[in-house]
Amino acid sequence: YSIYTDSLSDYMYLDDFKRSQFKKYKNVLIEYQKKYARVCKADYELFSTKSKNYNDVQFEKIFLLEKLSRSYDEMLYIDFDVVPVTTKSFFKTFDLNNICLHCTLKPKWKVEQKKLMLAQDGIASNNKIANTGVFGINRKAVNTLNFSKRIRNIKKQYSDYKSNNEVYMSYLLEKY
């Protein structure tokens, strides 16, 4: 599944040229993602969002996991600008009993924020941050992650920190 919106209002890296390219190539991007869904023998859903806030859309893609896990045993999220070119099925390649995603060392502020949050809980942390541009998971792991409930607690406990889906995801993965 993926999310598309053409009305983000506050994302600094999305200038008019990039917006026009997304609109121009929207159907091409959808077809590439649908083609990959067929490779995986999976359904493909493109969700639209009414939110204009970039940060809210980033959380929405994770909240959708819980909704989709009611109907699907395994889920794969792909950012709308990701063009899958492999012929390997994500579902056959990775163990989705744990969330499967790419981790990176940047941006540094996200790594440092996650480390501070975990340190306050008495947990030593690594120097990696989850990238939520592509991730796969199964129903059991979604239930274990319990993102919606835990996110409310994180926002209360760490209200002085910048709200960010990748920081929170990394925090949850290391804590639980």
N, C-alpha and C positions, 0 to 999 in steps of 0.2 A: 504494500500500500504506500501511498504517498499523499502529500498535501500540496495544493496549489492555491495561491491567491495572487491576484494582480493589484491588490490595494494596500500593500504594506506602506506605512507612512513614515516610519522612523528608523529604517535600517541604513546605516551610513555607507555600506558597501553596495547598495542597490541604487545606482544612478539611473537617469532616464534611458541611456543606451542599453543597459542591462535589462531594464523593464521591457523595452521594445523587443529585445532579443527573446525574452521569455514568451512574450505574446506571439511573436513571429514563429517561433519553433515549438510552441506548446504541443501541437498535435504530433510532431516528430518525436519529442521527448516521451509523450504518452505511448506512442507505438513501440519505442525501444523498451520501455518498462513493461508493457504488455507482452512483448516478445519474450522477455526474460521470465515473466510469470509462466508462460507456456513451457519454457525450458524446465522450470521448476515444477511443472504440473500443478500450478497454484492459481487461485483466483487473484485478480488485480482490482484494487479499488483506489480511485483517486478522490480524495476528500477535498472539498473546498471549505474555506473558513471565512467567517465574517469578521474575524479580528483583524485589525489593521496594525496591531502591535507585534513587532517581530518576536520579542521575548515570549509573549503569550502563545504565538504559533509554535514556537519551539517546545513549549510544555505540552501543547495540545497533541503533538505527534506521539508523545509518550502516554498521555492519558488515553489515547485511542487504543493502545495495547489492551487495556483492561476491557474496553467495550468489545473489541474484536476477539478477545480470548473466550468470550461466551459462545462464539460460533466456530472458532478455529482452534486446532490443537497447537499449531505453529504459525508464527507471523514473522514477516520480514518487512522492515520499513526502509525505504530508499528516498532520500531527499529528491525533490523534483528535478534538480539539475544534475543528478547522477545518471549516467548512461552506461548500463551494464553491457559488457562486451564478451563476457565469458559464456561458455556453453556448459559449465559445471553448475549443478543445482546447489544453491546455498544450503538447502535443507538436507541434502545428502552428504554435504561436505563437512558441516559443523555440528557439534553436539549442542543442541539448544536447551539442554537442561539448565544451563546457565546462560545469561544473556551473552550474546556474541557480538562484539563490536571492536572497532579499532581504537587504540589508545595512543596518545601523542604526548609530547613534552611541552607543548605550547598551546595557547599562550600562557606565559609565566604567571600572570595574575590569577588565572583559573586554578593552576596547580597550587599556588600559595594559599589561596582562599580555602580550597579543599583541605589542605594540610592543617591550616589553623582550626578549621571546624573539627576535624578529627582529633587534633591535639587537645581541644577543649573536652573531648569525650575520653581522653586518655589513650588514644589509639595512634600509634606511629604509622606514618603514611609513606607511600612511594611518590615518585616525581612524575606520575602519569595522570592524564586527564582523559576521560571518555569522549570520543567523538561520536555524536549521535546522528551523523549524516547517513549512516547505514548501520542497522542493527537487527539481529534476529533473536527470537526467544520463543519458548513454548509456554503453554498455559500454566503449568506447574511453577515455572520460574516467574511468570507475571504475578501469580498469587503470592509467591515468596517475597518478591520485591515490594509489592503493596505500595506502589509509588504514590497514588492519590492520597492515601491516609498519611503516609510518612512525610509527604511534601508539606502538608499543612503544619506538621510539627516542626519541620526544619525551618520554615518561614518564620514561625513564632520564636523558636530558639535562637535563630541567627538573623534576626530582623535588621541588624546593623550591616549585614553583608549584602552585596549585590546579588539579586536573584538571577540564577543562571541554570538552565536545564543540565548542561554538561557537568557543572560543578556538583549539583545535587545528585545526579546519576552516579558520578564517581564516588561521592561521599557514601551513598547507599551501598554501592557494590563493595566498598572496602569495609564498611561497618557491618553489613549483614552477609 
